[in-house]
Amino acid sequence: MSGLRKSLKTLVFKLLGKEPEAVVLHFWSGDATLARRMSAEVLALLPDRRHYLITSGTRHAPQELPQLSVVRLQPASTWSMERQLRRQFRHQRIGMSTVLFTADADFAPLRRAACLLAPRKVLAYNTQLERHHLRLSTWIASWLFLRGVPLDRIYLRPKWLCPFKRDRTVPSSKVQVFEGRPPSAARPKVAVVSPYFPYPLSHGGAVRIYNLLRDAARDFDIYLLAFAEQTQLNDAAPVMEFCAKAALFDMPRYREPRWASVLPPEVHEFRSELVQRTLERWKKEYSIDMVQVEYTPLATYGGDVLVEHDVTFDLYAQVREKQRTLSARWDFWRWHRFESQAARRFARVVFMSEKDAAQLPHPGAAVIANGVDVERYIPRPEPPSPRLLFIGSFRHFPNIVAYQFLVEQVWPLIKQRFPALAVTVVAGPDYERHWREHTRTIEIPRDERIRLEGFVRDVRPLYAEATLVVVPTLVSAGTNVKVLEAMAMERAVVSTPSGCAGIAIKYGESVWIGATAQEFAEGIARLLEDAALRRGIASNALHIAHEQYDWRALGAAQRRLWKDILASRLRLRLATADDLEAVRGIQDRATEASHWDPARYLDYSTTVALCGGVVAGFLVARRTTHDETEILNLAVAPEFRRRGVATRLMMDCFDRMPGTYFLEVRASNTAAQALYAGLKFAPAGRRPRYYDNPVEDAVVMRRESC
């Protein structure tokens, strides 16, 4: 029976003037490497068919695949190519047309001609070599595929349009908890919510979070909640040396079209009920005093401090200006709306620069810049051979754009001029995957003199072997840590305007700036040829790094901010008899304070400071005349010190009892004397042997009426 069908088939197609066996056409309408891989895959799937390779012009050399019969068309319009194809294959029955769809406009007529030749037989390949049959019955999916939407997302539909769809968002379900440094009752508790675990130090955000939390641990217990792409973590020890506890959550799998929500998709990608429940539980279980949220997409978790690592709508404003598409305008609008509203829900917002703070005005704004570990990044002599260094993790798409700009536009302008020049690029972990996801291409453009590295645990040797550090960032927000590291290593930087925005450096003095490819290349050439200028710029930048961007000073600024927030939450009231036992306990532990019978304090103006319902400190004062007051005693419980409690008690007393103030303080208590000096007290005399246990002189201090 099968033989009869075959004979009938042969007869029918002979009458139609066609060969009975269908052929496969391979349209090499894009990058030759991708086209070759596409054809190799199809040849493996259909080895028994006749295969034809179709290309146009002279760009491709298809002799590497001898199984393909080559048909080379003359470059022409779509309709002219379609006529050439029909004449070429008038006696062939087309079983499949595999067509490579790329952004290469030179091959657009060939791609359109392929679709006209056999519209129901087109197997489309994208730049990631994903394949999809173009069908009129699935025109939406086909259109999305040709628009560059990844294959696993072309059938996604918004939940509000298809409430019963099967492909739903998968929430976080796993958490890995790490125990770290034992907490202390004397240290306030701060929970930090982050989009990633801040180790290894593979990008600028991790560097910032790691260094500032490490410094904050001097005065605070840190409870870290972070996302991770894997639930296993092999290198948590460096962070757990200063964190009391950390929880690492798996990422939700967001399965909605990126355009289909008023909220930016990045916000949805980091929304997790598991994280929210864990945060609320920790706040109660560990008596968390404050919550800090790193990065705007996580702002929905709420808290006290939002750290704006960059003003994200500023980044999308730059994209909108360059692309001018409906998608770019939509991204900017929803980011501007979300970010403006989110910031208002936090009492304090931390920005990386004054420029960022000006773009998102907030009454509780604070600027704590990015920084560099100046004790670790130490200058080294310049190398004998010229080399450029670009550090930019591909997980952040502006760095991919920067790499394309460097390799495709800047490098061709300088490579012949400096034949000994080489380039090192640090693209961060899993850079090939990030490249594919952003560019929708497989191959990363390279050059024999460009060395592409993934994650590098210690980048200092790379700075040491570099002559110049380049920052070819075309779109950017926030401030770049890599610029600060280069400054600390005393390496001159050539940057675009956005690459060094927000950093206190000046063109021609401490940085060289080029906005276009030509200007950027000329800047590189100028500094390579003028060693004196290059070293002068590097020296000036080194001085600025040490003066303004030392992590130690920036860490102190963050600790002051946290203490100010906690101090502002203190509740002050007049003491009652119920407070006397707590006052006695504080006085007994405060060996440097006066030790009176607490029952006598109720005869005077005694104020207690409460933190979370607990008496944290007290102040006893009495009016000696109508405009003069004496501070009899002031003490703060050891576990509540360095939070501004004493200052709040004093300022409250000044408000209630204006006039001149006197007090006595032990001569050895230099910390208290410094506190009082900050409140405008000045030494006014000395009382010998005033204190007992041990016997010691008292320094009399006076504050004049203001």
Secondary structure, DSSP 8 states (H G I E B T S, - for coil): -HHHHHHHHHHHHHHTT--SSEEEEEE--S-HHHHHHHHHHHHHH-TTSEEEEEEETTS--GGG-TTEEEEEE----HHHHHHHHHHHTTT-EEEEEEEE--S-GGGHHHHHHHHHHSTTSEEEE-TT--EEE--STTHHHHHHHHTT--GGGTT---TTT-TT-S---B----EEEEE-S---TTS-EEEEEESS---S--SHHHHHHHHHHHHHTTTSEEEEEEEESSS--S--HHHHTTEEEEEEEE--B--S-TTS-SS-HHHHHT--HHHHHHHHHHHHHTT--EEEEESGGGGGG--SEEEESS-HHHHHHHHHHHH--HHHHHHHHHHHHHHHHHHHTSSEEEESSHHHHHHS--TTEEE----B-TTTS------SS-EEEEE--TTSHHHHHHHHHIIIIIHHHHTTT-TT-EEEEE--TTHHHHHHHHHS-S-----TTEEEE---S--HHHHHT-SEEEE--SS--S--HHHHHHHHTT-EEEE-TGGGTTSS--BTTTBEE-SSHHHHHHHHHHHHH-HHHHHHHHHHHHHHHHHH-BHHHHHHHHHHHHHHHHHTT-EEEE--GGGHHHHHHHHHH-TTS----GGGGGGSEEEEEEETTEEEEEEEEEEEETTEEEEEEEEE-GGGTTSSHHHHHHHHHHHHS-SEEEEEEETT-HHHHHHHHHTT-EEEEEEEEEETTTTEEEEEEEE---
